[in-house]
C-alpha cells in the first residue's frame, strides 16, 4: 500500500489538540441546588473537565480520535498496488487533432481526454513518473518524465484541439525513441481513433487505448474544394466542393459561397449516409480575392464546415524560353493565352546574361530546352532534356527506348495529361534528392520529376520531346499549359495558394526586408523571418486565410483548409491496430492504484453518526 498524497499525514498532529481540549476546564456559572441526585451525570462531566486530572475513560474521546485519524488517512489517499511494480513510467499520449474538437461527447472530446489524463495523474504513486505527449499533424513532448503532479495537471488543462489532420506514425516513432532503455513503460493513448494506424511497428511496451469519442456521431463536412479556370476559356471560373456525410442518417445541407465577405451564391444538397455530393458554382463574375464556402446546419464538428480559396487575377506569365529551336514548343506556348513567351537561343542567352541584359528574376517562369545554365537563382523552372545546375541532381546514365510505367495523375502538372505510348528514343537516368517527387515513372527510372524548396520550384523532363511522339499528342500542349499555370502562379486551379494545416508557407519577400507581417485567420498579427529573400511561416494550425505583408505592402495570401475525409469521419473506433494485433479501446483507463479512501471516508461518516448517538444518549438518559 502507498499514499498518493502523503503530505496530508501531517494533519495527524491534530490528535493531541483533541486530547488537550479534554484537559481544559470549562468555565461554568455557579448555581445552588437542593439535591445532587438528579445531577450525577453533570458531576461526572465536571470531574473530566477538571485540569491536571488523570484522563478518564471516555467513549466520545476515542470516537473523535478515531474519526480524525480516518479522515486524515482518507486525505492522504492510500492506494493498494494492483500488481504493478514500483517506479512505473507512464506515457500519456493525447490526440489534439481536429476530430477531438467534436461535441458529441459534451462539452468536447478533448475535454474528456483531459479528464481521463487528470485521473491518470491522480492515480500515480509517489515513485511513479509520467510523460505527457500530444500528437496531431506532428507529435510533441509537452512534459518529460516527472513525478510533479501539479506540473502535469497544469499542462493537461492547457491542451487544446487544433484544426489539423493526424499522423499517428510519427507519434509512435517518437514514443519508441523515448521509451528505449526505460523500464516499466505503459503507454496510454487518449484518442477517438480517427487515424490510420495500419502497418505501424509498435514498440514493445504495455499499451492501453482510451476511447474519447461517442458511439453515434453526426457530421457532414467539406472534404475537397477547388477553383478552376475553363481550359478552353481561361476567363471563366468554376468552384467545386465535395461534401461528405459521415453520419448514419441522410442530411439536407446548404453550401453558401461568399466572395470577399459578400454572399454571391448558394446550393442545397441532400447527401445520403456515408456518401458524398458535389456543389458546383459556375460564376463568370467571380472577382479577385478570397472565396469562402460555408456549410450549414451545424453538426458535431465545426472545423470542416468551412473552406477558403484564393482567386487570383489571371494575367499572362512572363516566360523566358531558352531553346536551340523547337517548333512544337514555340507553337504551344504562343497559343497559350496565359503565357507571354520570350525566346532566346542558348548562346544569345549566355551573352545577354553575362552583360546584364537579361535577369532570370524578371520572369515568372524560365524554360531551358536542352541547355543547362551555369547558375540557378531562386525562381520557377522547367527543364527539357536538361538538369538543373544543382548538386542534388545528377545523371547516372542513359536508357534506350524506355517505356512509361505509371504517372501521378493527381499532381497539377499532370492534370488531363496521358503519357501512354510516347515512343521515346532515349532518356536520362536521373538521380535526384529524396524529397523529389516522381511525376512520370519509367522502366529505367523517373522520366519527369518535381522538386520544390524554399527558393526553387522545378519540373524536369528527362528526355528530348522532339525525339518522341509526344508533341503530336494533345497531352503535350496541356502539359506546358499546366507548367505555366502551376509554376507561374496563375493556375487552372487555386491549389498552389491552399495548404494543409501545419504546412510551411514560403513567400518571396523584398530584398531589404528582415521580417514580414502575417495576419492570421482570427485577425491577430505576427511576424515571419526573412532568409535569402524568402519568408517561411509554419504556425498554420488554424484553418482560414493568412495574409502576408512587408512594411504595409501586400505580398500574398494563402489559405489553410482541413479537407481531410479521415479527420471528418468522427465515428469512434472500437479498436486500433497496434503492431500485429488490434487493441480494443476502453472507455476508462484501468486504475493501476486502487484507492481505498472512499471506504475510509465512509467509515468516518459511520463514526460521526455513532458519536452523535452516544452523545445524545449520554445527555438524555
C-alpha positions as CSV (number, residue, x, y, z in Angstrom):
1,X,0.0,0.0,0.0
2,X,1.1,3.5,-0.8
3,X,-0.1,7.1,-0.2
4,X,-0.9,9.2,-3.2
5,X,-0.9,12.4,-1.1
6,X,1.4,11.6,1.8
7,X,1.7,15.3,2.8
8,X,-1.8,15.0,4.3
9,X,-0.4,12.7,7.0
10,X,0.9,15.8,8.7
11,X,-2.7,16.5,9.9
12,X,-2.2,13.7,12.4
13,X,-0.7,16.5,14.5
14,X,-4.3,17.5,15.4
15,X,-4.8,14.4,17.5
16,X,-3.0,16.0,20.6
17,X,-5.3,19.0,20.1
18,X,-8.3,16.9,20.8
19,X,-6.6,15.5,23.9
20,X,-5.8,19.0,25.1
21,X,-9.4,20.1,24.7
22,X,-10.4,17.2,27.1
23,X,-8.0,18.5,29.7
24,X,-9.3,22.1,29.6
25,X,-11.6,23.2,32.4
26,X,-14.8,24.6,31.3
27,X,-15.9,27.9,33.0
28,X,-19.4,27.4,34.4
29,X,-21.7,29.7,36.3
30,X,-22.3,28.6,39.9
31,X,-25.9,27.8,40.9
32,X,-27.1,26.4,44.2
33,X,-29.4,23.4,44.1
34,X,-31.3,21.5,46.8
35,X,-30.0,18.0,45.8
36,X,-27.4,16.4,43.6
37,X,-29.3,13.2,43.0
38,X,-30.6,14.3,39.6
39,X,-27.2,15.8,38.5
40,X,-24.9,12.8,38.7
41,X,-24.0,13.0,35.0
42,X,-23.1,16.7,35.3
43,X,-20.8,15.9,38.3
44,X,-19.0,13.3,36.2
45,X,-18.6,15.8,33.4
46,X,-17.1,18.3,35.9
47,X,-14.6,15.8,37.0
48,X,-13.5,15.1,33.4
49,X,-13.0,18.8,32.7
50,X,-11.1,19.5,35.8
51,X,-7.5,20.4,34.9
52,X,-4.5,18.2,35.5
53,X,-6.5,15.2,36.3
54,X,-5.8,11.7,35.1
55,X,-7.6,11.2,31.8
56,X,-10.7,9.1,32.4
57,X,-12.1,6.5,30.0
58,X,-14.4,8.4,27.6
59,X,-16.1,6.7,24.6
60,X,-16.6,10.1,22.9
61,X,-12.9,10.9,23.1
62,X,-11.9,7.6,21.4
63,X,-14.6,8.1,18.8
64,X,-13.3,11.6,18.0
65,X,-9.7,10.5,17.8
66,X,-10.6,7.6,15.5
67,X,-12.7,9.8,13.3
68,X,-9.9,12.3,12.9
69,X,-7.4,9.5,12.1
70,X,-9.7,8.1,9.4
71,X,-10.3,11.5,7.8
72,X,-6.5,12.2,7.7
73,X,-5.8,8.8,6.2
74,X,-8.5,9.4,3.6
75,X,-7.0,12.8,2.7
76,X,-3.6,11.0,2.3
77,X,-5.3,8.8,-0.4
78,X,-4.0,5.4,0.5
79,X,-3.9,3.0,-2.5
80,X,-3.4,-0.7,-3.0
81,X,-0.9,-1.5,-5.7
82,X,-2.8,-3.6,-8.4
83,X,0.1,-5.9,-9.4
84,X,2.3,-3.1,-10.8
85,X,5.9,-2.8,-9.9
86,X,7.1,0.3,-8.1
87,X,8.5,3.1,-10.2
88,X,6.1,2.8,-13.1
89,X,6.7,5.0,-16.1
90,X,3.6,6.2,-17.9
91,X,3.4,8.0,-21.3
92,X,0.1,9.8,-21.7
93,X,-0.3,10.4,-25.4
94,X,-3.2,12.8,-26.1
95,X,-4.8,13.3,-29.6
96,X,-5.2,17.0,-30.3
97,X,-6.2,16.8,-33.9
98,X,-9.4,18.4,-35.4
99,X,-11.7,15.5,-34.7
100,X,-11.0,15.8,-30.9
101,X,-13.0,19.1,-31.1
102,X,-16.2,17.2,-31.9
103,X,-19.0,17.9,-29.5
104,X,-20.7,14.5,-29.5
105,X,-19.2,14.0,-26.0
106,X,-20.2,17.2,-24.2
107,X,-18.6,19.6,-24.0
108,X,-16.0,18.1,-26.4
109,X,-13.8,15.0,-26.9
110,X,-10.6,16.9,-26.0
111,X,-12.1,17.8,-22.6
112,X,-13.0,14.2,-22.0
113,X,-9.4,13.3,-22.8
114,X,-8.3,15.9,-20.3
115,X,-10.5,14.4,-17.6
116,X,-9.0,11.0,-18.2
117,X,-5.5,12.3,-18.2
118,X,-6.1,14.1,-14.9
119,X,-7.4,10.9,-13.4
120,X,-4.3,9.0,-14.6
121,X,-2.2,11.7,-12.9
122,X,-4.2,11.4,-9.7
123,X,-3.7,7.6,-9.7
124,X,0.1,7.9,-9.8
125,X,2.0,6.6,-6.8
126,X,4.7,8.7,-5.2
127,X,7.5,6.8,-7.0
128,X,5.8,6.8,-10.4
129,X,6.6,9.2,-13.3
130,X,4.6,10.3,-16.3
131,X,5.5,11.9,-19.6
132,X,2.8,14.0,-21.3
133,X,2.8,14.0,-25.2
134,X,0.4,15.3,-27.8
135,X,0.0,14.4,-31.5
136,X,-1.9,15.7,-34.5
137,X,-0.1,16.5,-37.7
138,X,3.1,16.2,-35.7
139,X,3.9,14.8,-32.2
140,X,5.3,16.9,-29.3
141,X,6.6,16.3,-25.8
142,X,4.7,18.7,-23.5
143,X,6.2,17.5,-20.2
144,X,9.1,15.0,-19.9
145,X,9.1,12.2,-17.3
146,X,8.3,13.7,-13.9
147,X,6.5,12.9,-10.7
148,X,5.4,16.5,-10.1
149,X,1.7,16.2,-10.4
150,X,1.0,19.9,-10.3
151,X,3.1,20.4,-13.4
152,X,1.4,17.6,-15.2
153,X,-2.1,18.9,-14.3
154,X,-1.3,22.4,-15.5
155,X,-0.1,21.1,-18.8
156,X,-3.1,18.9,-19.3
157,X,-5.5,21.7,-18.5
158,X,-3.8,23.8,-21.2
159,X,-4.3,21.3,-24.0
160,X,-6.4,22.4,-27.0
161,X,-7.5,20.6,-30.2
162,X,-6.0,22.1,-33.3
163,X,-7.6,22.1,-36.8
164,X,-5.1,19.6,-38.2
165,X,-5.1,16.1,-39.6
166,X,-3.4,13.2,-37.7
167,X,-0.1,11.5,-38.2
168,X,0.0,8.6,-35.7
169,X,3.0,7.0,-37.3
170,X,5.3,9.9,-36.3
171,X,3.8,9.8,-32.8
172,X,4.6,6.1,-32.4
173,X,8.2,6.6,-33.8
174,X,8.7,9.3,-31.1
175,X,7.3,7.1,-28.4
176,X,9.7,4.3,-29.5
177,X,12.7,6.6,-29.4
178,X,11.8,8.0,-25.9
179,X,10.9,4.6,-24.3
180,X,14.1,2.8,-25.3
181,X,16.1,1.6,-22.3
182,X,13.3,2.8,-20.0
183,X,11.9,0.1,-17.7
184,X,8.2,-0.4,-16.8
185,X,6.7,1.8,-19.5
186,X,3.0,1.9,-20.0
187,X,1.5,3.9,-22.9
188,X,-2.0,5.4,-22.5
189,X,-3.4,6.6,-25.8
190,X,-6.3,9.1,-25.3
191,X,-7.9,9.5,-28.7
192,X,-11.0,8.8,-30.8
193,X,-9.0,6.6,-33.2
194,X,-9.7,8.8,-36.2
195,X,-6.3,8.0,-37.9
196,X,-4.7,5.3,-40.0
197,X,-2.5,3.0,-37.8
198,X,-2.1,0.2,-40.3
199,X,1.4,-1.1,-40.8
200,X,2.9,0.8,-37.8
201,X,5.7,-1.0,-36.0
202,X,4.6,-0.9,-32.3
203,X,7.3,-0.6,-29.6
204,X,7.4,-3.5,-27.0
205,X,5.6,-1.6,-24.2
206,X,2.3,-2.1,-22.5
207,X,-0.4,-0.3,-24.4
208,X,-3.9,0.9,-23.4
209,X,-6.2,2.9,-25.7
210,X,-8.9,5.0,-24.1
211,X,-11.8,5.9,-26.4
212,X,-12.7,9.5,-26.1
213,X,-15.4,9.5,-28.9
214,X,-19.1,9.0,-28.8
215,X,-21.0,6.0,-30.0
216,X,-23.0,7.8,-32.7
217,X,-21.6,10.9,-34.2
218,X,-23.2,13.1,-36.8
219,X,-21.0,15.0,-39.1
220,X,-21.2,16.4,-42.7
221,X,-18.1,18.1,-43.9
222,X,-16.4,19.8,-46.9
223,X,-13.6,17.3,-47.8
224,X,-12.4,18.9,-51.0
225,X,-12.5,22.3,-52.6
226,X,-11.0,23.7,-55.8
227,X,-11.4,26.7,-58.1
228,X,-10.5,26.0,-61.7
229,X,-10.5,28.0,-64.9
230,X,-12.0,26.6,-68.0
231,X,-9.2,25.1,-70.1
232,X,-10.8,26.4,-73.3
233,X,-11.9,29.8,-71.9
234,X,-9.5,30.9,-69.1
235,X,-11.7,33.9,-68.2
236,X,-14.4,31.5,-66.9
237,X,-14.1,30.4,-63.2
238,X,-15.7,27.4,-61.5
239,X,-15.6,26.4,-57.9
240,X,-16.1,22.7,-56.9
241,X,-16.8,21.5,-53.3
242,X,-17.2,17.9,-52.3
243,X,-19.5,17.4,-49.3
244,X,-19.4,14.0,-47.4
245,X,-21.9,12.7,-44.9
246,X,-20.3,10.5,-42.2
247,X,-23.4,10.1,-40.1
248,X,-26.0,7.3,-40.0
249,X,-28.8,9.4,-41.5
250,X,-29.4,11.4,-44.7
251,X,-28.5,15.1,-44.3
252,X,-30.0,18.2,-46.0
253,X,-27.3,20.8,-46.2
254,X,-26.8,24.2,-47.7
255,X,-23.5,25.3,-49.1
256,X,-23.0,29.1,-49.4
257,X,-20.3,30.9,-51.4
258,X,-19.1,34.3,-50.3
259,X,-16.6,36.5,-52.2
260,X,-14.6,39.0,-50.1
261,X,-17.3,38.8,-47.4
262,X,-20.3,39.1,-49.6
263,X,-22.7,36.2,-50.3
264,X,-22.9,35.6,-54.0
265,X,-24.4,32.1,-54.5
266,X,-25.7,29.0,-52.6
267,X,-26.6,25.4,-53.3
268,X,-28.8,22.9,-51.4
269,X,-27.8,19.2,-51.3
270,X,-29.2,16.0,-49.9
271,X,-26.4,13.6,-49.0
272,X,-27.2,10.0,-48.2
273,X,-25.4,8.3,-45.2
274,X,-21.7,7.5,-45.8
275,X,-21.7,9.0,-49.3
276,X,-20.7,12.3,-50.9
277,X,-22.2,15.1,-53.0
278,X,-20.9,17.9,-55.1
279,X,-21.6,21.6,-55.1
280,X,-20.6,23.4,-58.3
281,X,-20.5,27.1,-58.6
282,X,-20.1,28.4,-62.2
283,X,-19.9,32.2,-61.9
284,X,-18.0,34.1,-64.5
285,X,-18.2,37.2,-62.4
286,X,-16.0,35.9,-59.5
287,X,-13.7,38.7,-58.6
288,X,-10.2,38.6,-57.3
289,X,-9.9,37.9,-53.6
290,X,-10.9,35.2,-51.1
291,X,-13.8,32.9,-51.7
292,X,-15.4,31.5,-48.6
293,X,-17.5,28.3,-48.5
294,X,-19.7,27.6,-45.5
295,X,-21.8,24.5,-44.7
296,X,-25.0,24.6,-42.6
297,X,-26.6,23.5,-40.4
298,X,-24.1,23.0,-37.6
299,X,-23.1,19.5,-36.6
300,X,-20.8,17.7,-34.2
301,X,-17.6,19.0,-35.8
302,X,-17.2,22.6,-36.9
303,X,-13.7,22.6,-38.4
304,X,-14.8,21.0,-41.7
305,X,-17.9,23.2,-42.2
306,X,-15.8,25.9,-43.8
307,X,-13.3,26.2,-46.7
308,X,-11.4,29.0,-48.4
309,X,-10.0,29.7,-51.8
310,X,-7.7,32.4,-53.2
311,X,-9.0,33.7,-56.5
312,X,-6.2,35.5,-58.3
313,X,-6.3,37.7,-61.3
314,X,-5.4,35.7,-64.4
315,X,-2.5,37.7,-66.0
316,X,-0.2,36.2,-68.6
317,X,3.0,34.7,-67.1
318,X,6.2,36.3,-68.5
319,X,8.1,33.2,-69.6
320,X,11.7,33.1,-70.9
321,X,12.4,30.1,-73.2
322,X,16.0,29.2,-73.8
323,X,16.0,26.7,-76.7
324,X,18.1,25.8,-79.8
325,X,14.8,25.6,-81.7
326,X,11.6,23.6,-81.2
327,X,8.6,24.2,-83.4
328,X,6.1,22.4,-81.3
329,X,7.4,24.1,-78.1
330,X,7.2,27.5,-79.6
331,X,3.7,26.9,-81.1
332,X,2.2,25.5,-77.9
333,X,3.5,28.5,-75.8
334,X,2.4,31.1,-78.3
335,X,-1.1,29.7,-78.4
336,X,-1.5,29.7,-74.6
337,X,-3.4,32.9,-73.6
338,X,-1.8,32.9,-70.1
339,X,1.8,32.7,-71.4
340,X,3.9,35.6,-72.6
341,X,6.9,33.9,-74.0
342,X,10.3,35.4,-74.9
343,X,12.5,33.0,-77.0
344,X,16.3,33.1,-76.9
345,X,19.0,30.7,-78.3
346,X,21.4,29.3,-75.7
347,X,24.4,31.4,-76.9
348,X,22.3,34.5,-77.1
349,X,21.1,33.9,-73.5
350,X,24.5,33.3,-72.1
351,X,25.8,36.5,-73.7
352,X,22.9,38.6,-72.5
353,X,23.2,37.1,-69.1
354,X,26.9,37.9,-68.9
355,X,26.4,41.6,-69.8
356,X,23.4,42.0,-67.6
357,X,20.8,42.5,-70.4
358,X,18.7,39.6,-69.0
359,X,17.8,38.7,-65.4
360,X,16.1,35.4,-64.6
361,X,14.3,37.1,-61.7
362,X,12.3,39.2,-64.1
363,X,10.4,36.2,-65.4
364,X,7.7,34.2,-63.7
365,X,8.9,31.0,-65.4
366,X,12.1,30.0,-67.2
367,X,12.2,27.1,-69.6
368,X,15.6,25.5,-70.5
369,X,15.3,23.2,-73.5
370,X,18.4,21.0,-73.9
371,X,20.5,23.7,-72.2
372,X,21.9,23.9,-68.6
373,X,22.7,27.3,-67.2
374,X,25.8,28.0,-65.1
375,X,23.8,29.0,-62.1
376,X,20.2,28.9,-60.9
377,X,18.9,31.8,-58.8
378,X,15.6,31.4,-57.0
379,X,12.5,31.0,-59.2
380,X,10.4,28.6,-61.2
381,X,12.0,26.5,-63.9
382,X,11.1,23.8,-66.5
383,X,14.0,21.7,-67.8
384,X,13.5,19.8,-71.0
385,X,16.2,17.1,-71.6
386,X,18.5,19.0,-69.2
387,X,19.3,19.0,-65.5
388,X,19.5,21.9,-63.1
389,X,23.0,23.1,-62.1
390,X,22.5,21.9,-58.5
391,X,24.4,19.3,-56.6
392,X,21.2,17.5,-55.7
393,X,20.7,16.3,-59.3
394,X,23.0,14.1,-61.5
395,X,22.8,11.8,-64.5
396,X,24.0,8.2,-63.9
397,X,23.5,7.0,-67.5
398,X,21.1,6.9,-70.5
399,X,18.3,4.5,-71.2
400,X,17.4,3.5,-74.7
401,X,13.8,3.3,-75.7
402,X,12.4,3.5,-72.2
403,X,8.7,2.8,-71.6
404,X,6.3,4.7,-69.3
405,X,5.0,2.6,-66.4
406,X,2.9,5.0,-64.4
407,X,2.3,8.6,-63.6
408,X,0.8,10.7,-60.8
409,X,-2.5,12.0,-62.2
410,X,-3.2,14.0,-59.0
411,X,-0.3,16.4,-59.5
412,X,-1.4,19.8,-61.1
413,X,1.3,19.4,-63.7
414,X,-0.2,16.1,-64.9
415,X,-3.9,17.3,-65.0
416,X,-5.6,15.9,-68.1
417,X,-2.2,14.5,-69.5
418,X,-1.9,11.0,-70.8
419,X,1.6,9.7,-71.1
420,X,0.8,6.3,-72.7
421,X,2.7,5.3,-75.9
422,X,5.2,8.2,-76.1
423,X,7.7,6.1,-78.0
424,X,10.8,7.7,-76.5
425,X,14.1,7.4,-78.3
426,X,16.2,7.7,-75.1
427,X,16.0,9.2,-71.6
428,X,18.4,10.3,-68.9
429,X,18.8,8.1,-65.8
430,X,18.3,10.8,-63.2
431,X,19.4,10.8,-59.6
432,X,17.6,13.3,-57.5
433,X,17.2,14.3,-53.8
434,X,15.0,12.1,-51.6
435,X,12.3,14.8,-51.4
436,X,11.9,14.9,-55.2
437,X,8.6,13.6,-56.4
438,X,8.3,11.3,-59.5
439,X,5.6,12.6,-61.8
440,X,6.2,10.0,-64.5
441,X,7.9,6.7,-63.8
442,X,9.6,4.6,-66.5
443,X,11.1,1.1,-66.6
444,X,14.6,2.7,-66.2
445,X,13.8,5.3,-63.6
446,X,11.9,8.6,-63.3
447,X,11.1,10.3,-66.5
448,X,9.5,13.5,-65.1
449,X,10.4,14.9,-61.7
450,X,9.0,17.7,-59.5
451,X,11.1,19.3,-56.8
452,X,10.4,22.3,-54.6
453,X,12.3,24.1,-51.9
454,X,12.1,27.5,-50.2
455,X,13.8,29.1,-53.2
456,X,13.1,26.9,-56.2
457,X,10.2,25.2,-57.9
458,X,11.5,22.8,-60.7
459,X,10.0,20.4,-63.2
460,X,12.5,18.1,-65.0
461,X,11.6,16.2,-68.2
462,X,14.4,13.7,-68.7
463,X,14.1,13.1,-72.4
464,X,14.1,15.1,-75.7
465,X,10.5,15.7,-76.5
466,X,11.4,16.3,-80.2
467,X,12.7,12.7,-80.4
468,X,9.3,11.2,-79.4
469,X,5.6,11.3,-80.5
470,X,4.6,13.4,-77.5
471,X,4.5,16.8,-79.4
472,X,2.0,15.2,-81.8
473,X,-0.4,14.4,-79.0
474,X,-2.8,16.8,-77.2
475,X,-1.1,16.0,-73.9
476,X,2.0,18.0,-74.8
477,X,0.4,21.5,-75.0
478,X,-1.7,20.6,-72.0
479,X,1.4,19.7,-70.0
480,X,3.0,23.0,-71.0
481,X,-0.1,24.9,-70.0
482,X,-0.1,23.2,-66.6
483,X,3.5,24.1,-66.1
484,X,2.8,27.7,-67.0
485,X,-0.1,27.9,-64.5
486,X,1.4,25.9,-61.7
487,X,5.0,27.1,-61.8
488,X,4.0,30.6,-62.8
489,X,1.5,31.0,-60.0
490,X,-1.7,31.5,-62.1
491,X,-3.0,28.0,-62.3
492,X,-6.1,26.4,-63.7
493,X,-6.8,25.8,-60.0
494,X,-6.2,27.5,-56.7
495,X,-4.3,24.6,-55.3
496,X,-1.0,26.4,-55.1
497,X,-2.4,29.0,-52.6
498,X,-4.1,26.4,-50.5
499,X,-2.1,24.3,-48.0
500,X,-2.8,21.7,-45.4
501,X,-2.8,22.6,-41.7
502,X,0.7,22.5,-40.2
503,X,2.4,23.1,-43.6
504,X,5.2,25.6,-44.0
505,X,4.3,28.6,-46.3
506,X,7.2,30.2,-48.2
507,X,6.6,33.7,-49.5
508,X,9.0,35.9,-51.7
509,X,10.0,39.0,-49.7
510,X,11.6,42.3,-50.7
511,X,15.4,42.2,-50.6
512,X,15.6,44.8,-47.9
513,X,13.0,43.2,-45.6
514,X,14.2,41.5,-42.4
515,X,10.8,40.1,-41.5
516,X,7.3,40.3,-42.8
517,X,3.9,40.7,-41.1
518,X,1.4,37.8,-41.1
519,X,-2.3,38.4,-40.5
520,X,-3.8,35.2,-39.0
521,X,-7.4,33.9,-39.6
522,X,-8.6,35.4,-36.3
523,X,-7.3,38.9,-37.3
524,X,-4.3,38.9,-35.0
525,X,-0.9,39.7,-36.4
526,X,2.5,38.1,-36.0
527,X,5.8,38.1,-37.9
528,X,7.9,35.7,-40.0
529,X,11.7,36.0,-40.5
530,X,13.2,36.5,-44.0
531,X,16.2,34.5,-45.2
532,X,17.7,34.5,-48.6
533,X,14.8,36.6,-50.0
534,X,12.0,34.4,-48.7
535,X,9.9,34.3,-45.6
536,X,8.8,31.0,-44.1
537,X,5.9,30.6,-41.7
538,X,4.9,27.3,-40.2
539,X,2.3,28.2,-37.5
540,X,-0.6,27.2,-39.7
541,X,-2.7,25.2,-37.3
542,X,-5.9,27.1,-37.7
543,X,-8.0,27.0,-40.9
544,X,-8.6,30.2,-42.8
545,X,-6.7,32.9,-44.8
546,X,-3.2,34.1,-44.0
547,X,-2.2,37.5,-45.4
548,X,1.5,38.4,-45.8
549,X,2.7,42.0,-46.0
550,X,6.0,43.8,-45.8
551,X,6.0,47.3,-44.4
552,X,2.3,47.7,-45.2
553,X,2.8,46.4,-48.8
554,X,0.7,43.4,-49.7
555,X,2.7,40.3,-50.8
556,X,0.5,37.3,-51.0
557,X,-2.4,35.4,-49.4
558,X,-2.6,31.7,-48.6
559,X,-5.5,29.7,-47.2
560,X,-5.4,26.6,-44.9
561,X,-8.2,24.1,-45.3
562,X,-8.7,20.8,-43.3
563,X,-10.3,18.9,-46.3
564,X,-9.5,15.5,-44.7
565,X,-12.0,12.7,-45.0
566,X,-10.2,10.7,-42.4
567,X,-10.4,13.5,-39.9
568,X,-14.1,14.4,-40.8
569,X,-15.1,10.8,-40.1
570,X,-15.5,11.2,-36.4
571,X,-17.1,7.8,-35.8
572,X,-15.3,6.5,-32.7
573,X,-13.3,3.3,-33.4
574,X,-13.8,0.4,-31.1
575,X,-10.3,-0.8,-31.6
576,X,-7.0,0.4,-33.0
577,X,-4.2,-1.5,-34.8
578,X,-1.1,-2.0,-32.6
579,X,1.6,-4.0,-34.2
580,X,0.2,-7.3,-35.4
581,X,-2.9,-7.1,-33.3
582,X,-5.9,-4.9,-32.7
583,X,-6.3,-3.4,-29.2
584,X,-9.9,-2.9,-28.0
585,X,-10.4,0.7,-26.8
586,X,-11.7,1.1,-23.3
587,X,-13.9,3.9,-22.1
588,X,-11.8,4.5,-19.0
589,X,-8.2,3.9,-18.2
590,X,-7.7,0.9,-15.8
591,X,-6.6,2.1,-12.4
592,X,-3.1,0.9,-11.6
593,X,-3.5,2.0,-7.9
594,X,-6.8,1.1,-6.3
595,X,-7.6,3.9,-3.9
596,X,-9.3,3.0,-0.6
597,X,-10.0,6.5,0.7
598,X,-13.8,6.3,-0.1
599,X,-14.1,3.4,2.3
600,X,-12.2,5.3,5.0
601,X,-14.5,8.3,4.4
602,X,-17.5,6.1,4.7
603,X,-16.1,4.7,7.9
604,X,-15.6,8.2,9.2
605,X,-19.2,9.0,8.4
606,X,-20.3,5.9,10.4
607,X,-18.2,7.0,13.3
608,X,-19.7,10.5,13.2
609,X,-23.2,9.0,13.4
610,X,-22.1,6.8,16.3
611,X,-20.6,9.8,18.1
612,X,-23.8,11.7,17.7
613,X,-25.8,8.7,19.0
614,X,-23.6,8.2,22.0
615,X,-23.5,11.9,22.9
616,X,-27.3,12.3,22.8
617,X,-27.8,9.0,24.7
618,X,-25.5,10.2,27.5
619,X,-27.3,13.5,27.9
620,X,-30.9,12.4,27.8
621,X,-30.7,9.1,29.6
